Amino acid sequence: VQLVESGGGLVQPGGSLRLSCVASGFTFSAYDMKWYRQAPGKEREWVATIRGDGGRSTYTDSVKGRFTISRDNAKNTVYLQMNSLKPEDTAVYYCNVRLKSKYWGQGTQVTVSS
């Protein structure tokens, strides 16, 4: 199993970023995919989940209405569209899948600062 995130960077408050996570080594469409984040000095927290067929997604309260998780099963890719970014969104963002074990990517840094 391999998960490779990309798309992070430095953005001003109010800006947008789109993260991508390309997955391999398992039947992508059969599994829910999740995004987590970890800010400096804090524990890793769950951000969003999307069902394997893309039919249902859920979000932590702090990102509802600003972030959108989506997936393209033909490309084995899950996305996180982040709009109206705030300084408190600064973190390393990870995608995750739970098979018999939990698997993580290497993470992509998102910094929201003026």
C-alpha positions in Angstrom: 0.0 0.0 0.0 1.3 3.4 -0.9 -0.3 6.9 -0.4 1.4 9.9 -1.9 0.1 13.4 -1.0 0.8 16.6 -2.9 -0.5 20.1 -3.3 0.5 21.8 -0.1 2.2 25.1 0.1 2.1 28.6 1.5 -1.1 30.6 1.1 -2.5 33.8 2.5 -5.6 33.8 4.8 -8.7 33.5 2.7 -6.9 31.6 0.0 -7.4 28.1 -1.4 -5.4 25.0 -2.0 -6.3 21.6 -3.4 -4.5 18.6 -2.0 -4.2 15.3 -3.8 -3.4 11.8 -2.6 -2.6 9.0 -5.1 -3.1 5.5 -3.8 -1.8 2.2 -4.9 -1.6 -1.4 -3.7 -5.2 -2.0 -2.9 -8.7 -1.9 -4.5 -9.1 1.9 -4.1 -12.9 2.1 -4.8 -13.6 -0.5 -2.1 -12.4 1.7 0.8 -13.3 4.9 2.6 -10.5 7.4 2.4 -9.7 10.0 5.0 -7.7 13.2 5.5 -6.1 14.0 8.8 -3.9 16.9 9.8 -1.3 17.6 12.5 -0.4 21.1 13.6 2.9 21.8 15.4 2.7 20.7 19.0 -0.7 19.1 18.6 -2.1 15.6 18.1 -3.1 14.4 14.6 -6.8 15.1 14.0 -9.3 13.8 11.6 -10.5 16.2 8.9 -12.8 14.4 6.5 -13.9 11.0 5.2 -15.3 10.0 1.9 -17.0 6.7 1.2 -15.6 4.3 -1.3 -18.2 5.0 -4.0 -17.9 8.7 -3.3 -21.5 8.8 -2.2 -21.1 10.2 1.3 -18.6 12.5 3.0 -18.3 13.8 6.5 -16.2 16.6 8.0 -14.9 17.8 11.3 -16.9 20.9 12.5 -14.0 23.3 12.0 -13.8 22.8 8.3 -17.5 22.3 7.4 -18.5 24.7 4.6 -14.9 25.4 3.7 -13.3 22.1 2.8 -14.6 19.5 0.3 -13.3 15.9 0.0 -13.8 14.1 -3.3 -12.3 11.2 -5.2 -11.7 9.9 -8.7 -11.7 6.1 -8.5 -10.5 5.9 -12.1 -7.3 7.7 -11.0 -7.0 6.1 -7.5 -6.9 9.6 -6.2 -8.6 11.4 -3.3 -8.7 15.2 -3.1 -9.2 17.9 -0.4 -10.3 21.2 -1.8 -9.6 23.8 0.9 -11.2 27.3 0.6 -11.3 30.3 3.0 -8.2 29.1 4.6 -7.3 30.3 8.1 -4.0 30.5 10.0 -5.3 27.7 12.3 -5.5 25.4 9.2 -1.7 25.4 9.2 -0.6 21.7 9.5 0.8 18.7 7.8 -2.0 17.0 6.0 -2.1 13.2 5.6 -4.3 10.9 3.7 -5.2 7.6 5.3 -6.9 4.3 4.5 -7.7 1.5 6.9 -7.4 -1.9 5.5 -6.4 -4.6 8.1 -4.0 -1.9 9.3 -4.0 1.9 9.0 -1.8 3.3 6.3 -0.5 6.9 6.0 1.2 9.0 3.3 4.2 11.1 4.0 2.1 14.2 4.4 2.1 17.6 2.7 2.7 20.9 4.5 0.0 23.6 4.4 0.9 27.0 5.8 -1.6 29.8 6.0 0.1 33.1 6.7 0.2 36.6 5.5 
